[in-house]
Amino acid sequence: MLTRITRAVLSVYALGAVACGDATSPIASSVNSADIDLPTASAQSQGFNGATLTDLARWIRDTPDLPVFSILISRRDTLIFELYTGGITRPEAHYMMSVSKSVLSSLVGAALKTGAIKSADVPITQLLPRSLFASSADVDRFSVIRLQDVMGMSALAVNDPPRDTSAASYQHSNSFWSTRNRVAFALKEPLLAAPSRDFLYNDEGPVLAAGAVQYATGKTLLDFGKAALFDSLGFVNEEWMHQDSTGIDMGGYGFRMRPMDMQKFGLLYLHGGLWKGKQLLPADWVARSFVPYMKSVPTRTTNNYGWFWWTETYSGWTFLVADGWKGQRIAINRDHDLVVTMSAYIEVQDEAAIFTKLLNQYVIPALTTPSALDVQSDLDGLIGQVHNSASRVKPNPEYRMVPSAASIEREIPFRP
């Protein structure tokens, strides 16, 4: 069976057929699907200080070496800030890195809703075919690993890139990447000494959750996601890259989505799995996602990880955060009906510091120091300048990191 085939690399400049319209109004000008995207309003109408958000747009404009692609902010289900750099437009999907794990978490919740998976407390051995285990000894070993252990990064004792940059780590990662069935590969790996208590973040463990969803539903993550969530949310141009040769999607990364759809995904969690009157995810699953149950380092005084989501604090505000390498973020604050998303291609700067600055210096102050002064025209003008500025895609980029409205890889069928 053939794997997904890489298509020609698409540059952001190749999307000239997407009309940009008035450069000073990118929110209105880049809409191809207004019926399924979020309503927009002025910053002041939703309680923001427009001058502070103007400072945010000016920071991005005046820092051309900052490889940020998009920043979107919504409050009360209304989009009040939509910024794209270097000609990027709304229809283009962005590579999500480990935000994919949080999307996978939602698909586990969706599988629970349909009854395909009975509980996150079920041992992984009950969710995967016996034929994937190399031996009875491996079945016995993994009988203590529950699905929630996998989703809490408390299962596999595997150090992988980019956390471990040794030659041995890269060689092992390449073997995982190229194996026929990555779930079967992961089921041969060593386990942590104390599953459900020890924590070790890696990109291999999530394939066990991906496999659980795929074998339970008989569909790829992408196909099940479209049926259970993505189509109802009005996603456009979404894609899940990097299947293995049996059709298993890469659980830890590989999802591509529009920044607009990042916002809608955040709103789905903000509203307890409810979207336009329809309960797409179990409310208790979403509620549990907001309660971290693992410590990423033993010295922490509070838990900060669970269900493939992080819990972070910015200026004293608590956010549920989908965190992707190189600058992908979805941050949700229920107290203020707030969703903030960012996509980027950050390699040499400190991506965490950039997102922290975004929230601490601009977004949160814009809500805590409201102003009735209407500066929306100034804000729109700055957003237009940023949109019309030079591309922030670096020379010779990884093809997956280039935003594109077209698919980069084509899906192969999953045959359980």
C-alpha positions, 0 to 999 in steps of 0.5 A: 500500500502506498503512503501519502504522496508529497505534492509540489511545495506550495508557496504563499505567493502561489495563492494570488487567485485568492482575492485580498480586496481592500488591504486595510480590511483583511477581516472582510476582504479575505472571507470566502466562507462567511456563512461558516466563519465567526462574526466580526465586530470592533474591539471596543464593542467587546470591551477591549481597549483598541489602542492597546490592540493597535500597539499589538499590530504595531509590534508585529509590523515593526518586528519584521524578523518575527516569524508569526503568521497569524494572530486571532482574538475572539470574545463572546463568540465574536472575532475582534482581531484577525491579523495575517502577515506577508500576504497570508489569507484566511483560506490557508491552512497552517501546520499545527505541530503538537496542537494536533495532540489536542485535536486528537484529544477531542476525537477521543472525546467524540469516540466516547460520545458515539460509544466507540470507546467506552472510557478513558480509564480502559487499558490500551490492550482492550482498545487495540487488536491483539495482532499488533502486540509482538508477544503475550509479554507485551500484552501483559506489560501494556495491560496497566496502561490506560488510555488516560495514561497515554493522554497524560504522557505517562506511558512510554519511556521514550526520549525523542527529538527535539527534546533529545538531540542525540544521534541514537534518538534521531535514529530511533525516531527515523525507525518509528517514522518509517515502520509499517505500523507505528502503533505496533512499533510503539507497543514494543517500547519500554514503559515508565516505572510508574504509569499514571504518576511519572511524566515523559513528554514525547511524540510517539506515545500519542500514536497509541491514542490515535490507534485507539480511535482509528481501530474503534471507529474504523476511520482515519483521524481525519475522516472520523474528525470530519464526521464527528467535529470538523464539518459541523464546525465549518472547517475548511481545508483541514488535513492530517499529514504523515500517515504510516503505510497502513493508514494510521495518522500521526497522533502527535503532530501532522494536523493542518487547519486555518487560524479561523478554525483554530478559533472555532476549535477553542470556542468549542472547548470554551462552551463545553463541547456545544456548538450552535446548539449541538453537543459535539463533545461530551460536556464532562469530557471537556470539563475534565480537559480543563483540570490538569492531573499531571506535573510536567516536572516533579518540582512543580507545585501544581499540575499542568498537563492532561488529556493532551492539553496544557494549563498555563497562567498569564498575568494571573489568568488561567488558560487551557492551551493547545501548544505546538512547537514553532509557535502554534497556540490555542489559548482559552480563558473561560472567565473572560469568554476569550480565545487567542490563537497564534500560528508561526514558524519560530525556530531561533527565537523563544516561542514561549516568550513571544506568546507570553508577551502577546498575552501579558503585554497586549491581550490581557491589558486590552481587557483590563484597561478598557477605553471608549475611544474608537480607534478601529480605523487605525487598527484596521490600517495597521493590520492591512500594513502587516498583511501587505508586508513581506512574507515571513516564510523563511528561505528554503522552508520545510514544505509542511510549514508553508501555509496553503489552501491546498492539500500537501499530502493525499490521504490513503484509506485505513484498513483496520 
